[in-house]
Amino acid sequence: MSTSPLSARPVAPVLADRLPGTIVRDVVLVLGFAVAIAASAQLAVPLPNTPIVVTGQTLVVLLGAAALGAGRASVGAAVYGLVGLAGVPWFAVTGGASLGYVAGFVVAAWLVGRLARNGLVDRVGGAAVAMALGNVVILGLGTLVLGIVLGMGPGEAIAAGTVPFLIGDAIKLVVAAVALPQIQRFVPKD
């Protein structure tokens, strides 16, 4: 187990804890996670009736959080957001409408990483719960900010910011819920 500040006293190890090192390892993992989120934003599929596009970002954020743990993952998601806000053109959608989803990445990364540290993602059912909670956070914050930025009422914001993504997120949830327990097999149990 790591003694790094970004992985403080885990209850259960995550995959990243298997890698040797501490601070340098964590910096590389955090930056790599930010780049992975950015890369997954580059294949964007527009949908009708919403300014938000479909990407692989939620899958990357949620799987990455389970592999990295709460500290590393939430910092990596925050780095992604801050670097994008600083002007690096790696957001899938520009403008304020998508900022709630980016904020949701940070919170969901912390939540799923924390649940992984508590051993919840070791089984398919627990992994599905963790992924569903992460998706609720991302869609909830994303939809809230989308509605505020675009001046939408709650029903209109949900129709534009949540409903179009439910099927894709359900598919990503199944993929992650099946993959996570397999990935966790590589994590040594103390």
Residue pairs with C-beta under 8 A, 6 or more apart in sequence:
1 7
1 10
1 13
1 17
1 190
2 10
2 16
2 17
2 22
2 25
2 26
3 22
4 22
4 23
4 25
4 26
5 23
5 26
5 71
6 26
6 30
6 69
6 71
6 72
6 75
7 14
7 16
7 17
7 26
7 69
7 71
7 72
8 71
10 17
10 69
10 117
11 117
11 118
11 119
12 116
12 117
12 118
12 119
12 122
12 187
12 189
13 187
13 188
13 189
13 190
14 66
14 67
14 68
14 69
14 113
14 116
14 117
14 187
15 66
15 67
15 68
15 183
15 184
15 186
15 187
16 25
16 29
16 67
16 68
16 69
16 72
17 69
17 187
18 186
18 187
18 188
19 25
19 29
26 71
26 72
29 68
29 72
29 76
30 68
30 72
30 75
30 76
30 79
31 76
31 79
32 76
33 64
33 68
33 72
33 73
33 76
33 77
33 79
33 80
34 76
34 77
34 79
34 80
34 83
36 60
36 64
37 57
37 60
37 61
37 64
37 76
37 77
37 80
37 105
38 80
38 83
38 84
38 88
38 90
39 60
40 55
40 56
40 57
40 59
40 60
41 55
41 57
41 90
41 91
41 92
42 55
42 90
42 92
43 55
43 56
44 53
44 54
44 55
44 92
44 93
45 53
45 54
45 55
46 53
46 54
47 53
47 54
47 164
49 159
49 160
49 164
50 160
50 161
50 164
51 93
51 95
51 97
51 98
51 146
51 150
51 160
52 93
52 97
52 98
52 101
52 142
52 146
52 160
52 161
52 164
52 165
53 92
53 93
54 164
54 165
54 168
55 92
56 172
57 92
57 101
57 105
58 108
58 134
58 135
58 138
58 169
58 172
59 172
59 175
59 176
61 73
61 77
61 105
61 108
61 109
61 112
61 134
61 138
62 108
62 109
62 112
62 130
62 131
62 134
62 135
62 172
62 176
63 176
63 179
63 180
63 183
64 73
64 76
64 109
65 73
65 74
65 77
65 108
65 109
65 110
65 111
65 112
65 113
65 116
65 134
66 112
66 113
66 115
66 116
66 121
66 127
66 130
66 176
66 180
66 183
66 184
67 116
67 183
68 76
68 109
68 113
69 113
69 114
69 116
69 117
70 109
70 110
70 111
70 112
70 113
70 114
70 116
70 117
71 110
71 113
72 113
73 109
73 110
73 112
73 113
74 106
74 107
74 109
74 110
74 113
76 109
77 102
77 105
77 106
77 108
77 109
78 106
80 90
80 102
80 105
81 99
81 102
81 103
81 105
81 106
83 90
84 90
84 91
84 102
91 98
91 102
92 98
95 149
96 145
96 149
97 145
97 146
97 149
97 150
98 142
98 146
99 145
99 149
100 141
100 142
100 143
100 144
100 145
100 146
100 149
100 161
101 138
101 139
101 141
101 142
101 145
103 141
103 145
104 137
104 138
104 139
104 140
104 141
104 142
105 138
107 137
107 141
108 133
108 134
108 135
108 137
108 138
109 134
111 130
111 133
111 134
111 137
112 121
112 130
112 131
112 133
112 134
115 121
115 126
115 129
115 130
115 133
116 130
116 180
116 184
119 126
120 126
120 127
120 129
120 130
121 127
121 130
121 180
121 181
121 184
122 181
122 184
123 181
124 177
124 178
124 181
125 177
127 176
127 177
127 178
127 180
127 181
128 173
128 174
128 177
130 180
131 172
131 173
131 176
131 177
131 180
132 173
135 169
135 172
135 173
139 161
139 162
139 165
139 169
142 161
142 162
143 157
143 158
143 160
143 161
143 162
144 157
146 152
146 157
146 160
146 161
147 153
147 154
147 156
147 157
147 161
150 157
150 160
152 160
